[in-house]
């Protein structure tokens, strides 16, 4: 017996001499659990470990307490080992995600999570969904009490701040052990694709205001003489600007309200959008990229043109052709335009105008209103825009939509008190002068142009389209 105690004492002295080995012996099982089973110690286990730690400090004053400290260590280790076996396996639970796969930009979208406990035990768990970082959601996680063989349903809402296609890969579950000393993290594959489209609220607003003859609230001007007298479109209430010869006296007597006839232009005209998705469209204005503002204006004008009976097509390009939507009529064309553009983002590459206009000439033979939406930054892209838009004159009706940089105009108009401010204002004025000269050259070549701020582009673009329709330029 004395020899056995002596051997134990020698072993203890040896362990005291190499404390790093003791630390390795305790840390290795924890690392294996964390790497293999994703099991981690919890706060209650750290508090429980404080008991043998306090007793260990007591050895500095009473060395006879060594046996008590060893027994406390063994007891804590035994309790921790028994508690870790109470953690459930991944097959104990199943998770299902239910949601609509189409969401609108900035609008709340509801998601349901169904968590099922297949065992006969009670568990406390925390649930969190794999939400992309572009989404803002609430609540972020759930704390649930899962009864034996039960199912719990939770729901949350997210609002996407970026359009495009996203994938929600997994649902994460954190389960507590019976005594709460351990936590196990489980991941359940529930891949769900969600497509975030631009908010079409402005389209519904346009439709409502068009029915009530209040489009001026959106900045859309009323264009005089919209078509010929024999192209009847609808009846509407009389306004002060209407011509008396368009008055429908029978409808006025029947409704007991002055009613006039509305006319439309000839149908089957075509609009082709050329959207630049290159480096010129990466700047931001009012929290959105220039391409986002262009897409919003494009969709709005497409909606107006399709309601007028025209055909609308789309070509998205940068250093290559990304999307092509042939020009068609009907409101179903809006779905095709949305599907082709909702996941398109600007790229840091040089745009190939030559490929875009070559593709246009080979796929769009009929005379159309070609709307190029881009940004003028330097002389390289301005020469290409002027050259290729000028070649369309005669075969098509080209319209160049150039987006302004508000910071340039603010710098040119700001009051300067120092030399640095003066030089900055002079540089901004020189750029604006060059920009004005480019737009003037386009006009001289027979190319229509529209110079607008990105955030205010929708109404001027619709007004220019209505003006073209009224003047029968197509």
Secondary structure, 3 states (H helix, E strand, C coil): CHHHHHHHHHHHHHHHHCHHHHHHHHHHHHHHHHHHHCEEECHHHHHHHHHHHHHHHHCCCCHHHHHHHHHHHHHHHHHHHHHHCCCCCHHHEEEEEEECCEEECCCEEEEEEEEEECCCCCEEEEEEECCCCCEEEECCCEEEEECCCEEEEEEEEEEECCCEEEEEEEEEEEEECCCCCEEEEEEEEEEEEEEEECCCHHHHHHHHHHHCCCHHHHCCCCCCCCCCCCCEEEEEECCCCCCHHHECHHHHHHHCCCEEEEECCCCCCEEEEEEECCHHHCCEECCEEHHHHHHHHHHHHHHHHHHCCCEEEEEEECCCEEEEEEEECCCCHHHHHHHHHCCCCCCCCCCCHHHHHHHHHHHCCCCCEEEEEECCCCHHHHHHHHHHHHCCECCEEEEEEEEECHHHHHHHHCCCCCHHHHHHHHHHHHHHHHHHHHHHHHHHCCCEEEEEEHHHHHHHHHHHHHHHHHHCCC
